[in-house]
Structure formats: structure tokens, C-alpha cells
Amino acid sequence: MNIIFMLIIVSLFIAILFFILFIRSVKTGQFDDVYTPSVRMLFEDEFVKDKDVNKTNSK
């Protein structure tokens, strides 16, 4: 029974550690997407053409 309590405590410690690291990485901008905005302008016309085609087909 003691091993179960020890495993619960260890798993909670690891979960809290990962949560703290996740929050820290979000705050420092680790998940900011710098690639998509530069590529979006290249494919923007295709999205507009697809929308125009769908509008003409629905009439």
C-alpha cells in the first residue's frame, strides 16, 4: 500500500513539473508561429478564388 502512495506523489510531482514548464514555454513565446504569416500571402489568392467559385456554383 505504501508503494501506491509513493507512486501518486511522484506522478503528481512530475505532472506539476511539466505544467510549470509548459506555462513557462508559452510565456517565453516558444509556441509563436513565425512561419505561417510569411507563407500565407503566397496562398491567399487561391483561397479567394475558391470562395468565388463556390459562390457562383451556389446561384
N, CA, C and O atoms as a printed pandas DataFrame, in Angstrom:
     atom_number atom_name residue_name chain_id  residue_number  x_coord  y_coord  z_coord
0              1         N          MET        A               1    0.813   -1.188    0.000
1              2        CA          MET        A               1    0.000    0.000    0.000
2              3         C          MET        A               1    0.862    1.259    0.000
3              4         O          MET        A               1    0.465    2.283   -0.557
4              5         N          ASN        A               2    2.018    1.191    0.610
5              6        CA          ASN        A               2    2.915    2.345    0.660
6              7         C          ASN        A               2    3.418    2.717   -0.732
7              8         O          ASN        A               2    3.619    3.894   -1.031
8              9         N          ILE        A               3    3.618    1.716   -1.574
9             10        CA          ILE        A               3    4.129    1.998   -2.912
10            11         C          ILE        A               3    3.109    2.789   -3.736
11            12         O          ILE        A               3    3.488    3.609   -4.572
12            13         N          ILE        A               4    1.834    2.547   -3.504
13            14        CA          ILE        A               4    0.794    3.290   -4.235
14            15         C          ILE        A               4    0.853    4.767   -3.861
15            16         O          ILE        A               4    0.771    5.633   -4.732
16            17         N          PHE        A               5    0.995    5.054   -2.584
17            18        CA          PHE        A               5    1.093    6.450   -2.147
18            19         C          PHE        A               5    2.340    7.122   -2.708
19            20         O          PHE        A               5    2.306    8.288   -3.102
20            21         N          MET        A               6    3.430    6.381   -2.739
21            22        CA          MET        A               6    4.661    6.932   -3.275
22            23         C          MET        A               6    4.519    7.210   -4.777
23            24         O          MET        A               6    4.977    8.243   -5.265
24            25         N          LEU        A               7    3.886    6.289   -5.504
25            26        CA          LEU        A               7    3.689    6.493   -6.944
26            27         C          LEU        A               7    2.766    7.676   -7.218
27            28         O          LEU        A               7    2.985    8.417   -8.177
28            29         N          ILE        A               8    1.750    7.862   -6.403
29            30        CA          ILE        A               8    0.849    9.002   -6.576
30            31         C          ILE        A               8    1.590   10.309   -6.345
31            32         O          ILE        A               8    1.425   11.260   -7.109
32            33         N          ILE        A               9    2.395   10.363   -5.313
33            34        CA          ILE        A               9    3.161   11.578   -5.016
34            35         C          ILE        A               9    4.164   11.879   -6.125
35            36         O          ILE        A               9    4.306   13.031   -6.536
36            37         N          VAL        A              10    4.851   10.867   -6.605
37            38        CA          VAL        A              10    5.835   11.056   -7.679
38            39         C          VAL        A              10    5.142   11.502   -8.963
39            40         O          VAL        A              10    5.634   12.393   -9.656
40            41         N          SER        A              11    4.010   10.892   -9.283
41            42        CA          SER        A              11    3.307   11.273  -10.507
42            43         C          SER        A              11    2.748   12.691  -10.416
43            44         O          SER        A              11    2.752   13.416  -11.411
44            45         N          LEU        A              12    2.271   13.096   -9.252
45            46        CA          LEU        A              12    1.811   14.476   -9.076
46            47         C          LEU        A              12    2.966   15.465   -9.221
47            48         O          LEU        A              12    2.811   16.525   -9.828
48            49         N          PHE        A              13    4.111   15.116   -8.667
49            50        CA          PHE        A              13    5.287   15.971   -8.807
50            51         C          PHE        A              13    5.691   16.122  -10.271
51            52         O          PHE        A              13    5.997   17.230  -10.712
52            53         N          ILE        A              14    5.698   15.052  -11.015
53            54        CA          ILE        A              14    6.051   15.103  -12.440
54            55         C          ILE        A              14    5.017   15.902  -13.224
55            56         O          ILE        A              14    5.379   16.677  -14.110
56            57         N          ALA        A              15    3.744   15.724  -12.912
57            58        CA          ALA        A              15    2.690   16.471  -13.605
58            59         C          ALA        A              15    2.808   17.966  -13.338
59            60         O          ALA        A              15    2.658   18.773  -14.256
60            61         N          ILE        A              16    3.072   18.338  -12.109
61            62        CA          ILE        A              16    3.237   19.755  -11.775
62            63         C          ILE        A              16    4.470   20.322  -12.459
63            64         O          ILE        A              16    4.447   21.457  -12.936
64            65         N          LEU        A              17    5.533   19.557  -12.513
65            66        CA          LEU        A              17    6.749   19.999  -13.192
66            67         C          LEU        A              17    6.497   20.245  -14.679
67            68         O          LEU        A              17    6.919   21.270  -15.215
68            69         N          PHE        A              18    5.816   19.320  -15.347
69            70        CA          PHE        A              18    5.505   19.513  -16.763
70            71         C          PHE        A              18    4.575   20.704  -16.978
71            72         O          PHE        A              18    4.726   21.431  -17.960
72            73         N          PHE        A              19    3.636   20.911  -16.092
73            74        CA          PHE        A              19    2.725   22.047  -16.210
74            75         C          PHE        A              19    3.477   23.364  -16.068
75            76         O          PHE        A              19    3.224   24.305  -16.820
76            77         N          ILE        A              20    4.396   23.440  -15.112
77            78        CA          ILE        A              20    5.198   24.650  -14.934
78            79         C          ILE        A              20    6.065   24.905  -16.162
79            80         O          ILE        A              20    6.182   26.044  -16.614
80            81         N          LEU        A              21    6.669   23.859  -16.700
81            82        CA          LEU        A              21    7.490   24.020  -17.905
82            83         C          LEU        A              21    6.652   24.448  -19.105
83            84         O          LEU        A              21    7.108   25.246  -19.924
84            85         N          PHE        A              22    5.433   23.927  -19.217
85            86        CA          PHE        A              22    4.549   24.316  -20.308
86            87         C          PHE        A              22    4.172   25.790  -20.201
87            88         O          PHE        A              22    4.233   26.515  -21.194
88            89         N          ILE        A              23    3.788   26.239  -19.022
89            90        CA          ILE        A              23    3.420   27.643  -18.821
90            91         C          ILE        A              23    4.610   28.552  -19.119
91            92         O          ILE        A              23    4.450   29.605  -19.735
92            93         N          ARG        A              24    5.783   28.153  -18.691
93            94        CA          ARG        A              24    6.984   28.948  -18.943
94            95         C          ARG        A              24    7.283   29.041  -20.441
95            96         O          ARG        A              24    7.659   30.105  -20.932
96            97         N          SER        A              25    7.119   27.947  -21.161
97            98        CA          SER        A              25    7.409   27.977  -22.595
98            99         C          SER        A              25    6.378   28.800  -23.357
99           100         O          SER        A              25    6.718   29.432  -24.357
100          101         N          VAL        A              26    5.136   28.807  -22.909
101          102        CA          VAL        A              26    4.120   29.643  -23.559
102          103         C          VAL        A              26    4.425   31.120  -23.321
103          104         O          VAL        A              26    4.307   31.934  -24.237
104          105         N          LYS        A              27    4.811   31.463  -22.109
105          106        CA          LYS        A              27    5.091   32.863  -21.787
106          107         C          LYS        A              27    6.328   33.391  -22.504
107          108         O          LYS        A              27    6.401   34.584  -22.797
108          109         N          THR        A              28    7.293   32.536  -22.792
109          110        CA          THR        A              28    8.507   32.989  -23.471
110          111         C          THR        A              28    8.358   32.970  -24.989
111          112         O          THR        A              28    9.306   33.299  -25.701
112          113         N          GLY        A              29    7.183   32.589  -25.497
113          114        CA          GLY        A              29    6.958   32.632  -26.931
114          115         C          GLY        A              29    7.426   31.413  -27.683
115          116         O          GLY        A              29    7.663   31.494  -28.888
116          117         N          GLN        A              30    7.565   30.303  -27.025
117          118        CA          GLN        A              30    8.051   29.089  -27.667
118          119         C          GLN        A              30    7.071   28.575  -28.727
119          120         O          GLN        A              30    7.484   27.942  -29.698
120          121         N          PHE        A              31    5.788   28.843  -28.545
121          122        CA          PHE        A              31    4.781   28.328  -29.461
122          123         C          PHE        A              31    4.312   29.371  -30.468
123          124         O          PHE        A              31    3.316   29.145  -31.155
124          125         N          ASP        A              32    4.997   30.500  -30.577
125          126        CA          ASP        A              32    4.633   31.508  -31.556
126          127         C          ASP        A              32    4.960   30.995  -32.956
127          128         O          ASP        A              32    6.020   30.415  -33.192
128          129         N          ASP        A              33    4.040   31.219  -33.862
129          130        CA          ASP        A              33    4.220   30.757  -35.235
130          131         C          ASP        A              33    4.755   31.903  -36.077
131          132         O          ASP        A              33    4.028   32.852  -36.369
132          133         N          VAL        A              34    6.007   31.822  -36.466
133          134        CA          VAL        A              34    6.609   32.875  -37.274
134          135         C          VAL        A              34    6.655   32.486  -38.747
135          136         O          VAL        A              34    6.973   33.327  -39.588
136          137         N          TYR        A              35    6.351   31.258  -39.073
137          138        CA          TYR        A              35    6.447   30.793  -40.456
138          139         C          TYR        A              35    5.161   31.026  -41.238
139          140         O          TYR        A              35    5.221   31.461  -42.388
140          141         N          THR        A              36    4.021   30.754  -40.660
141          142        CA          THR        A              36    2.753   30.820  -41.379
142          143         C          THR        A              36    2.428   32.206  -41.934
143          144         O          THR        A              36    1.994   32.284  -43.084
144          145         N          PRO        A              37    2.607   33.308  -41.194
145          146        CA          PRO        A              37    2.276   34.613  -41.774
146          147         C          PRO        A              37    3.080   34.938  -43.036
147          148         O          PRO        A              37    2.566   35.594  -43.942
148          149         N          SER        A              38    4.315   34.491  -43.101
149          150        CA          SER        A              38    5.117   34.786  -44.286
150          151         C          SER        A              38    4.684   33.955  -45.490
151          152         O          SER        A              38    4.889   34.376  -46.628
152          153         N          VAL        A              39    4.101   32.805  -45.268
153          154        CA          VAL        A              39    3.672   31.939  -46.360
154          155         C          VAL        A              39    2.212   32.208  -46.736
155          156         O          VAL        A              39    1.803   31.935  -47.865
156          157         N          ARG        A              40    1.440   32.732  -45.815
157          158        CA          ARG        A              40    0.014   32.953  -46.049
158          159         C          ARG        A              40   -0.225   33.872  -47.237
159          160         O          ARG        A              40   -1.182   33.672  -47.986
160          161         N          MET        A              41    0.633   34.883  -47.426
161          162        CA          MET        A              41    0.440   35.809  -48.537
162          163         C          MET        A              41    0.636   35.110  -49.894
163          164         O          MET        A              41    0.103   35.572  -50.902
164          165         N          LEU        A              42    1.380   34.026  -49.929
165          166        CA          LEU        A              42    1.587   33.317  -51.184
166          167         C          LEU        A              42    0.350   32.529  -51.615
167          168         O          LEU        A              42    0.104   32.360  -52.810
168          169         N          PHE        A              43   -0.424   32.052  -50.650
169          170        CA          PHE        A              43   -1.573   31.210  -50.949
170          171         C          PHE        A              43   -2.905   31.929  -50.765
171          172         O          PHE        A              43   -3.961   31.307  -50.883
172          173         N          GLU        A              44   -2.872   33.215  -50.480
173          174        CA          GLU        A              44   -4.089   33.958  -50.212
174          175         C          GLU        A              44   -4.996   34.026  -51.434
175          176         O          GLU        A              44   -6.216   33.951  -51.291
176          177         N          ASP        A              45   -4.438   34.165  -52.619
177          178        CA          ASP        A              45   -5.242   34.254  -53.833
178          179         C          ASP        A              45   -6.005   32.974  -54.110
179          180         O          ASP        A              45   -7.136   33.023  -54.595
180          181         N          GLU        A              46   -5.413   31.834  -53.812
181          182        CA          GLU        A              46   -6.097   30.564  -54.041
182          183         C          GLU        A              46   -7.345   30.447  -53.177
183          184         O          GLU        A              46   -8.360   29.913  -53.624
184          185         N          PHE        A              47   -7.279   30.941  -51.945
185          186        CA          PHE        A              47   -8.444   30.890  -51.074
186          187         C          PHE        A              47   -9.550   31.792  -51.597
187          188         O          PHE        A              47  -10.727   31.440  -51.517
188          189         N          VAL        A              48   -9.186   32.945  -52.126
189          190        CA          VAL        A              48  -10.182   33.876  -52.662
190          191         C          VAL        A              48  -10.830   33.288  -53.903
191          192         O          VAL        A              48  -12.043   33.406  -54.075
192          193         N          LYS        A              49  -10.055   32.662  -54.767
193          194        CA          LYS        A              49  -10.611   32.049  -55.974
194          195         C          LYS        A              49  -11.565   30.911  -55.625
195          196         O          LYS        A              49  -12.618   30.769  -56.246
196          197         N          ASP        A              50  -11.198   30.099  -54.629
197          198        CA          ASP        A              50  -12.070   29.001  -54.215
198          199         C          ASP        A              50  -13.400   29.532  -53.684
199          200         O          ASP        A              50  -14.447   28.947  -53.959
200          201         N          LYS        A              51  -13.376   30.609  -52.942
201          202        CA          LYS        A              51  -14.599   31.190  -52.408
202          203         C          LYS        A              51  -15.457   31.749  -53.530
203          204         O          LYS        A              51  -16.680   31.613  -53.493
204          205         N          ASP        A              52  -14.839   32.381  -54.535
205          206        CA          ASP        A              52  -15.596   32.929  -55.654
206          207         C          ASP        A              52  -16.239   31.816  -56.475
207          208         O          ASP        A              52  -17.373   31.970  -56.929
208          209         N          VAL        A              53  -15.554   30.716  -56.673
209          210        CA          VAL        A              53  -16.099   29.586  -57.408
210          211         C          VAL        A              53  -17.291   29.000  -56.689
211          212         O          VAL        A              53  -18.288   28.655  -57.323
212          213         N          ASN        A              54  -17.207   28.881  -55.373
213          214        CA          ASN        A              54  -18.305   28.342  -54.585
214          215         C          ASN        A              54  -19.522   29.256  -54.637
215          216         O          ASN        A              54  -20.653   28.771  -54.625
216          217         N          LYS        A              55  -19.313   30.567  -54.694
217          218        CA          LYS        A              55  -20.439   31.498  -54.748
218          219         C          LYS        A              55  -21.158   31.408  -56.098
219          220         O          LYS        A              55  -22.385   31.482  -56.153
220          221         N          THR        A              56  -20.406   31.251  -57.170
221          222        CA          THR        A              56  -21.038   31.183  -58.488
222          223         C          THR        A              56  -21.756   29.852  -58.685
223          224         O          THR        A              56  -22.764   29.801  -59.390
224          225         N          ASN        A              57  -21.268   28.795  -58.091
225          226        CA          ASN        A              57  -21.913   27.485  -58.220
226          227         C          ASN        A              57  -23.207   27.388  -57.402
227          228         O          ASN        A              57  -24.110   26.630  -57.755
228          229         N          SER        A              58  -23.293   28.146  -56.321
229          230        CA          SER        A              58  -24.469   28.042  -55.479
230          231         C          SER        A              58  -25.652   28.835  -56.007
231          232         O          SER        A              58  -26.778   28.639  -55.549
232          233         N          LYS        A              59  -25.417   29.731  -56.965
233          234        CA          LYS        A              59  -26.515   30.547  -57.512
234          235         C          LYS        A              59  -27.339   29.793  -58.500
235          236         O          LYS        A              59  -28.297   30.337  -59.048
